């Protein structure tokens, strides 16, 4: 059982984060800052077409240009294997597709698909060389909409793609990569037991994570076969294993240095430039650096999938859900692998279901290969479900929080994947929302605008996985903490706080660093809201290991048995009336020439699911369709909030991104599949003037699956905003926005349609 | 490698001769907030940058003896809204200068540059039109003047020959009882480009409108001077009935396109709504009331 908060010395406090000063003073070294002597600059040639067959590539003119040291195409990337194509099962298939997504082999499947790359003495020569590469294309018809792509007569992107339903492959190829079905109970009986049945259809655009730092990679393949890569990513180990796979090179000869990361949100859990920089380095014998432009990022890196959703819910007159059904079809992009599976698992997460069926389709279209974006799939799924829940509450006159409380999933209830919930804070979050100042306050008004209030729920699974931490005692009583997780949201400090709590020392005496892959054991990617939970746990175990070694060392020093020494929570060590502080102990051990290191690699399970409710007030200009979010409260179960300011930071960040997703962000394509809005001027992320002050209410239902009760916090805050905002628009205007983004032209048209 | 050259002439005559020598490859550079971005993104093939900021005629902002104002083509936005006399006389132009880009952009970007960029959504162009501004142009064949509403000829196109440059803009002194307003619609609250913009200038005699000009942006290949909307207001009592008539004319004049910034239907509708709002603001200012600049 976890200890309740309030009993801790370090956990729950608000120290300055260890990397804060470097970052706010501009001294932190990011991937784009990396430089090596003799370094060449690379540039990538990208397809101007969204769907085409490559007839030929001639790089000879580029190779002849003065200053060009290497030119590469897909022919320079090892073939992922001849035996793969015929196997046609998703794992092997995806490996082959993944290789082709790095650099096109025979077909281009999205605008911006890499074709070739050049390394030259500077960026300008490299750019000039790109213009000298001659590529012949045969244009093919493009497919940009999931429902069009699913039709039997749709143009095929991948002629060897057969829909996989639970391991069974369809006879005919199609653009549908897979169909997942989650089914429990008897939905026919469930809907028959309902007094009313509601249905809704929803669509949404692809959206980008919007990290400000561009992708970057600096690779040096030395003459002895060691490959050194420095880049900004959400996990140096993931980059290493993907490099080993793609380049078919021994993992022991690859060392990846994680630089500081300027935002990722899931989008930097994969590779784009690293293998290209590596191949160019091998060919040229020089270090090679590649970076992306903003338009490269928007055209050719992995956004969150858009797509189509259909939801059906049966309700009794008392407001109880009797059955639920949903279908999701998501845009995977040019290759299979959208987040539709997680959408299926999360969409009904906040609700108690016994009879349900959820179908998910992963569909390829001529758009960039989608990738993880903060709670991948869950925002889209919850948008559909909570839009319909709001409509039900409005139609049937239910209080929106009372409805949620009546139907709240709780410990022991069935999850969509067929397992059952452990200890969860769903009810506590609903109650905190009900008693919040926001919910209790009158809605107010603004001149010339119509105000509405919306709420929505959110659920996210959270992850565990392998993490490593090494706590090294210094002679002055400070501790250097090596931990394997790239710090994307203040986790150096949330991890160090757990080590400090365990050792009984101030967090300022712990110095956390994130080393390269050669300098620490494996640690999984920074994703799935896992770092504070899993790497934090590794830090706890490393600290315990260190403390045990300190006790043993002191026992030797004092010539007593280890078990006669008491290590107190305040960091002191006692034996037989003598007490030494942690620092004094470090000095004694140093005098005895004991340089102590505690270490741990853990693979914890029981990460603990998390829930959120968001309340949004919006002002709508009925004449123009402009929507302003004017008040916003996020309520979330954090388990024990290890580092509260960064729990709040995660909540605020999720809301800001959710506001963009709900109102302004979209991928705009022309009919030929060219993305039109490839800059941050026209890909409209919210600015500071578009985001109100966000009130964050942290609910603490400690996770019994973690020594200090931590739950992941980083992802669930992006789940509720989409429906919270569109529900607020409906409350203000009566117009239900079922197609995201709810941009002014759509909102104004929906309001006009109500009048006519 | 792509070589570029930079020239910093100190007289209009020198600038004209550089432009005449290099033809379409040369381009005047004021704040560079459009030009440098366009060249970097390969939207424009400029190899000779002719800096406007060392030519006194292009950098001065003066209120003339007759009460008119002369605005050098390279005068940046911040200088315009920092000048009390200009703020008092040309509030629509000041509205535009305050909402273009960010504070940093406003320190560099010039009204003359905005006009020469000739974007359909250029925020300062409808205000210049409603203020009755005249463009003063110099070229190899001498000088000429032209009403701003006749300056743009299409998206990113205008009347300037390869050897010509915009020297300055002359804005006539508004009559007593005048007011003006410009506003735009953007989906966000800053750092955006107008989906539609509308400017209006009116002159009142008591409650009667004696002169009016209306201009709308981002709804046609060039910013539109909707002369008929202004004419329809003359002799009318300032008020909603009159604004609605003018706004309907503006909507009918708009011929927008669907693109990433808006739809035809929404833009037509906004032409109506924003014209009404611009007229309300212009009349309020003519009556001495405060009207905030905004979107």
Interface residues (C-beta under 8 A of the other chain):
Chain A: X124 X125 X128 X295 X623 X624 X625 X626 X628 X663 X664 X668 X676 X677 X681 X682 X684 X686 X687 X689 X690 X743 X744 X745 X748 X749 X752
Chain B: X1 X2 X41 X185 X187 X188 X189 X190 X191 X192 X193 X195 X259 X260 X261 X262 X263 X265 X266 X269 X270 X273
